[in-house]
Amino acid sequence: MKKIIITFLLFLCAMMSFAQDDGISISPTFGVELDREVDYAIIEGELYENVVVEIKAADLRDMFERGVRVIVKDAKTGKRIYKKRFSKSYLYAYPDAMGFMVGKGNAITQVFIGRKDNGEWLMIIREKGVYF
């Protein structure tokens, strides 16, 4: 009887671990700069169209520069709309060019850039966190 209960518990634990795995595992990226043209951006509650976002993740070995710097400019005029350094945050890139995220681990997402099904890029920036 003990063997059956132990086997059942092991089986249950294995099923629970597979059920919680979403198949996407990403780790922080360091020392990377990227530019992305974004069709629609929501920055601290305001909507902007056709912007360019520049993201620079600090190198892991750099002692004076920490976190991720985000600059958003108007694509037509080049005028800067938003500039912020998220000092204790990291840049994450999803596989298959699904999008990018700046956040504090698994807890808070501050910048989200993703592609819709029709190919348009969307961006949401909120310093206190983006909640989906």
trRosetta pair geometry for C-beta under 8 A, 3 or more apart (Angstrom, degrees):
i j d omega theta_ij theta_ji phi_ij phi_ji
1 4 5.8 -55 -154 34 35 111
1 5 6.5 31 152 -16 67 106
2 5 5.8 -57 -148 39 33 109
2 6 6.1 31 156 -17 68 109
3 6 5.8 -55 -142 40 29 109
3 7 6.1 31 157 -19 64 109
4 7 5.8 -54 -144 39 28 111
4 8 6.2 30 155 -20 63 108
5 8 5.6 -54 -147 37 29 113
5 9 6.3 29 154 -18 64 106
6 9 5.7 -54 -146 37 31 111
6 10 6.4 31 154 -18 64 105
7 10 5.8 -54 -147 37 30 111
7 11 6.3 32 154 -18 64 108
8 11 5.7 -56 -148 38 30 113
8 12 6.2 31 153 -20 65 107
9 12 5.6 -53 -145 37 31 113
9 13 6.3 33 155 -19 65 105
10 13 5.8 -53 -146 36 30 111
10 14 6.4 31 154 -19 64 106
11 14 5.8 -55 -148 36 30 111
11 15 6.4 28 154 -17 64 107
12 15 5.8 -55 -148 37 30 110
12 16 6.4 32 154 -20 64 107
13 16 5.7 -54 -148 35 31 113
13 17 6.5 29 156 -18 65 105
14 17 6.0 -55 -149 35 31 108
14 18 6.6 24 156 -12 64 107
15 18 6.0 -59 -148 41 32 107
15 19 6.2 35 154 -24 66 110
16 19 5.6 -55 -144 34 30 114
16 20 6.6 21 160 -14 63 108
17 20 6.2 -61 -150 37 30 105
17 21 6.8 35 152 -29 63 107
18 21 5.7 -52 -149 25 37 115
24 94 6.8 -10 -164 -143 134 93
24 95 6.9 -152 -134 21 93 107
26 92 4.8 89 129 -168 133 109
26 93 6.8 -170 -152 67 130 43
26 94 6.2 -74 -72 -99 146 50
26 95 7.4 -154 -85 -26 100 81
27 92 7.5 -173 100 -121 14 91
28 57 7.8 171 175 -163 91 143
28 90 3.7 -54 -124 176 122 139
28 91 6.5 94 -159 59 74 51
28 92 6.2 -66 -102 -78 48 76
29 32 5.0 -10 143 5 116 141
29 57 5.6 117 101 51 81 169
29 90 7.4 133 37 171 52 92
29 91 4.8 -61 60 94 96 99
29 92 6.7 147 1 -105 94 27
29 93 5.7 30 -26 -1 146 104
30 57 5.6 -131 -128 131 33 116
30 58 6.8 -35 -152 94 84 52
30 59 5.6 84 159 -143 100 36
30 60 4.2 24 175 -42 166 88
30 90 7.9 -50 -72 -144 76 96
30 91 7.8 155 -76 45 34 102
31 57 6.5 -43 7 94 19 91
31 58 7.3 -14 -71 142 51 27
31 59 3.8 46 -82 -100 98 79
31 60 6.9 -62 -28 -3 103 73
32 55 7.9 9 107 110 90 95
32 56 7.5 -171 95 -145 47 44
32 57 4.8 24 48 39 81 113
32 91 6.3 -128 61 88 117 150
33 54 7.3 -7 -170 -173 92 88
33 55 7.1 168 -151 89 47 54
33 56 4.7 -4 -106 -106 85 82
33 57 7.7 -150 -70 24 44 66
34 54 7.5 174 89 -150 44 47
34 55 5.2 -5 57 57 87 97
34 100 7.3 -173 77 -83 151 161
35 52 6.2 -1 -171 -179 98 105
35 53 7.2 163 -152 83 49 48
35 54 5.3 -15 -101 -101 79 74
35 55 7.9 180 -79 21 33 68
36 52 7.2 162 80 -156 38 60
36 53 5.3 -14 60 58 89 95
36 55 7.6 7 8 4 106 108
36 100 7.4 -167 -23 14 158 136
36 113 6.1 88 91 178 158 152
36 121 6.5 -151 160 179 112 162
37 50 7.6 -14 -172 -153 96 61
37 51 7.7 165 -154 90 54 37
37 52 5.5 -33 -99 -101 61 77
37 75 6.2 59 -136 -106 98 133
37 121 6.8 127 100 42 59 142
38 41 5.2 73 114 -61 135 102
38 50 7.8 165 85 -132 55 17
38 51 5.3 -17 62 68 99 83
38 52 7.2 160 15 -101 80 23
38 53 5.6 39 -14 -9 127 110
38 113 6.6 -98 -98 -136 124 107
38 121 4.6 -106 -126 109 60 113
38 122 6.9 80 -165 -138 102 9
38 123 4.5 -15 -153 -12 156 121
39 49 6.8 -19 169 -153 55 74
39 50 6.6 -4 -138 -75 43 54
39 120 4.3 -59 32 -162 156 97
39 121 5.3 135 5 53 86 66
39 122 7.0 -39 60 -73 91 53
40 47 6.8 -26 -165 -160 93 95
40 48 7.5 147 -159 81 46 51
40 49 5.9 -20 -101 -107 62 68
40 120 6.9 36 5 158 100 122
40 121 7.8 178 34 95 63 54
40 122 5.3 -14 71 -116 95 75
40 123 7.3 -178 98 29 52 69
41 47 7.3 142 81 -157 50 46
41 48 4.5 -18 65 63 100 99
41 49 7.6 -172 22 -79 77 22
41 51 5.0 -35 0 35 141 137
41 53 7.4 148 -100 -57 139 116
41 72 6.5 155 170 -151 166 142
41 122 7.5 158 -86 -167 43 49
41 123 4.2 -10 -115 66 85 107
41 124 7.6 180 -159 -76 57 31
41 125 7.1 12 -177 1 101 103
42 45 6.9 9 178 -111 95 11
42 46 7.0 159 -155 73 57 33
42 47 5.6 -23 -99 -95 73 63
42 48 7.7 177 -82 20 26 74
42 123 7.2 -172 30 96 59 59
42 124 4.9 -3 62 -116 103 73
42 125 7.2 -175 94 30 57 63
43 46 5.6 -29 66 61 76 88
43 48 6.2 11 7 2 111 121
43 72 6.4 -139 -83 47 146 166
43 81 6.8 136 31 134 167 117
43 82 5.2 -135 -161 -54 150 152
43 123 7.8 11 -64 112 82 104
43 125 4.6 7 -121 55 71 114
44 82 7.9 163 0 -113 109 133
44 125 6.6 -35 -32 100 66 89
44 126 6.2 130 -94 -110 51 63
44 127 7.1 10 -89 -3 103 92
45 126 7.8 75 -37 -100 69 102
48 51 5.2 41 125 -40 123 131
48 72 7.5 111 74 155 159 133
48 74 7.7 -117 -172 -98 123 77
48 81 6.2 46 -108 -162 163 165
50 74 7.3 43 104 -164 85 66
50 75 4.4 -94 156 31 88 129
50 76 6.6 46 121 -26 130 93
51 72 5.3 12 166 -175 135 98
51 73 6.5 155 -164 78 83 37
51 74 6.0 -60 -111 -107 76 35
51 75 5.8 -153 -115 -31 17 89
51 81 6.4 -58 -129 18 132 146
51 123 7.5 -89 70 40 120 139
52 72 7.3 158 80 -154 45 52
52 73 5.1 -18 60 63 95 92
52 74 7.8 16 17 103 84 12
52 75 5.1 117 -30 -92 93 77
53 70 6.6 -20 -167 -163 101 90
53 71 7.2 152 -158 81 52 48
53 72 5.1 -19 -102 -101 76 78
53 113 6.7 -145 61 -90 155 140
53 123 6.0 148 -41 -107 149 164
54 69 7.9 -16 113 112 90 92
54 70 7.4 151 81 -155 56 41
54 71 4.5 -8 57 60 105 99
54 72 7.8 -165 22 -74 69 33
54 73 7.4 30 -7 0 106 106
55 68 6.3 -7 -168 -177 93 109
55 69 7.2 158 -154 82 44 56
55 70 5.5 -5 -104 -104 77 73
55 91 6.3 127 155 -112 126 132
55 100 7.0 -174 33 142 168 153
55 102 7.0 -153 -142 -60 129 126
55 111 7.6 174 -104 114 127 156
56 68 6.9 162 81 -157 46 60
56 69 4.6 -4 57 54 99 102
57 67 8.0 -110 -142 141 59 32
57 68 5.1 -23 -102 -105 67 89
57 90 7.1 45 -140 -160 120 55
57 91 3.9 -97 -76 9 130 132
58 62 5.2 -119 179 63 100 130
58 65 4.4 -172 -123 122 122 92
58 66 5.5 -120 46 -128 165 17
58 67 6.0 59 2 51 123 35
58 68 7.1 -123 -3 -76 80 42
58 69 7.8 91 -50 -12 85 92
59 62 4.3 99 62 -16 91 107
59 65 7.5 61 32 78 75 111
62 65 4.6 -22 137 52 133 92
62 66 7.6 -165 97 -68 95 50
66 87 5.4 47 95 -166 105 74
66 88 7.2 7 140 -82 121 47
67 85 5.7 102 92 170 130 86
67 86 5.0 -160 -180 95 123 56
67 87 4.1 -128 -32 -142 150 21
67 88 6.0 -33 -87 -25 110 18
67 89 5.2 56 -147 45 95 71
67 90 7.7 -106 -137 -69 50 42
68 85 7.2 169 87 -155 38 58
68 86 5.0 -3 59 56 88 102
68 89 5.2 -69 21 93 109 101
68 90 6.7 124 -36 -141 118 13
68 91 5.1 131 -102 -52 134 93
68 102 4.9 -139 84 -136 157 123
68 111 7.8 -122 110 27 138 135
69 83 7.8 -5 -175 -167 91 80
69 84 7.6 176 -151 94 54 40
69 85 4.8 -25 -100 -102 75 81
69 86 7.9 -169 -81 21 27 67
70 82 7.1 -16 119 118 98 105
70 83 7.3 175 92 -144 58 38
70 84 5.4 -7 59 62 97 83
70 85 7.7 169 18 -90 68 32
70 86 6.9 35 -4 -9 111 103
70 102 6.6 -111 -59 -4 128 167
70 111 5.8 177 -95 -76 156 157
70 125 6.9 171 133 -119 153 133
71 80 6.5 -55 -170 -135 99 107
71 82 7.1 171 -152 92 37 63
71 83 4.9 7 -111 -107 79 83
72 80 7.3 107 80 -161 51 62
72 81 4.7 -54 104 65 99 105
72 82 4.1 24 39 47 112 99
72 83 7.6 -145 26 -63 66 50
72 123 7.8 174 -108 112 128 153
72 125 7.4 -120 -37 -15 142 154
73 78 5.6 -6 171 -159 130 41
73 79 6.5 157 -157 77 81 31
73 80 5.3 -47 -99 -98 83 50
73 81 6.3 164 -111 4 24 86
74 77 4.6 18 91 45 129 92
74 78 6.5 -51 70 2 80 13
74 79 4.8 18 22 50 118 84
74 81 6.1 110 -44 -44 76 111
80 83 6.0 1 178 -40 128 110
82 125 6.7 131 144 86 163 162
84 125 7.8 144 35 -178 139 132
84 127 6.8 -123 -166 -92 159 107
86 89 3.7 -13 132 26 120 134
86 102 5.7 126 42 155 155 125
86 110 5.5 153 -112 79 148 159
86 111 7.4 -135 -24 -9 149 112
86 127 7.7 -170 -98 -133 97 74
88 104 6.1 31 113 -111 93 109
89 102 5.2 58 145 169 133 88
89 103 5.8 -148 -151 134 105 6
89 104 5.3 -76 -103 -66 75 68
89 110 5.9 -61 -113 21 156 135
90 102 7.2 -176 86 -148 31 59
90 103 6.9 -32 55 68 72 53
90 104 7.5 111 13 -107 82 32
90 105 7.5 67 25 -59 120 46
91 100 6.8 -18 -167 -172 91 108
91 101 7.6 147 -158 82 46 47
91 102 5.6 -24 -98 -98 62 78
92 100 6.9 153 84 -162 55 58
92 101 4.5 -15 62 64 105 96
92 102 7.5 178 19 -83 76 29
92 103 6.8 -26 7 33 120 98
93 99 8.0 -166 -151 105 54 37
93 100 5.3 -23 -105 -107 67 81
93 101 8.0 -174 -77 24 27 70
94 97 7.7 43 86 158 85 5
94 98 3.9 -64 108 63 132 107
94 99 5.1 32 25 55 128 66
94 100 7.0 -135 7 -75 83 33
94 101 7.3 70 -36 -7 96 103
94 114 7.9 28 22 -109 144 91
95 98 6.7 32 72 4 46 110
97 115 7.2 27 135 -3 86 141
98 114 6.5 -13 153 -138 70 90
98 115 6.7 -130 -159 33 38 99
99 112 6.9 19 159 -179 135 75
99 113 5.2 180 -163 98 91 60
99 114 3.4 -28 -90 -100 148 67
99 115 6.2 -159 -69 0 89 72
100 111 7.6 -13 113 117 93 102
100 112 7.7 166 88 -156 55 37
100 113 4.5 8 52 55 91 109
100 114 7.8 -158 30 -66 49 56
101 109 5.5 -58 -164 -139 114 108
101 111 6.7 159 -158 88 42 67
101 112 5.4 0 -111 -109 82 67
101 113 7.4 -155 -69 28 44 69
102 109 7.5 108 74 -163 46 63
102 110 5.3 -56 101 67 93 96
102 111 3.8 30 37 43 109 109
103 106 7.9 68 122 -96 132 12
103 107 7.5 178 164 65 110 58
103 108 5.5 -176 -160 98 94 56
103 109 4.2 -48 -88 -108 132 48
103 110 5.6 164 -98 8 59 76
103 111 7.5 -145 -53 38 69 63
104 107 5.6 -37 95 62 95 102
104 108 4.6 23 41 52 104 101
104 110 7.3 69 -14 -24 84 109
105 108 7.7 56 56 31 71 67
108 128 8.0 -99 -157 158 131 40
108 129 4.2 -89 -151 -104 99 111
109 112 5.6 37 157 -60 127 104
109 129 6.4 85 56 -155 51 71
109 130 4.7 -59 96 52 98 100
109 132 8.0 14 48 -20 142 103
110 125 7.0 19 152 -152 71 64
110 126 6.5 -135 -153 76 56 55
110 127 6.1 16 -149 -133 112 29
110 128 7.9 136 -116 48 87 15
110 129 6.3 -61 -86 -95 62 42
110 130 6.7 142 -128 -9 13 93
111 123 7.1 -13 -169 -168 86 96
111 124 7.3 169 -150 86 42 55
111 125 5.1 0 -107 -106 82 79
111 130 7.6 127 -78 -18 10 132
112 122 7.9 -1 113 109 92 90
112 123 6.9 167 88 -150 54 49
112 124 4.8 5 52 51 99 97
112 130 5.4 -112 -7 77 118 165
113 121 6.5 5 -175 -177 91 105
113 122 7.2 174 -148 88 47 49
113 123 4.7 -7 -101 -102 80 88
114 121 7.3 170 92 -150 27 64
114 122 5.7 -16 65 60 75 93
115 119 6.5 -22 -172 -146 111 30
115 120 7.1 153 -154 80 65 34
115 121 5.5 -38 -97 -96 71 65
115 122 7.5 159 -101 15 21 78
116 119 7.0 -34 72 34 77 20
116 120 4.8 3 36 59 117 86
116 121 7.7 -151 5 -80 79 18
116 122 6.2 76 -39 -18 98 114
124 130 5.0 104 116 -122 123 139
125 130 7.8 -83 -132 -62 12 118
126 129 6.0 -35 104 74 109 22
126 130 4.9 135 37 -72 115 71
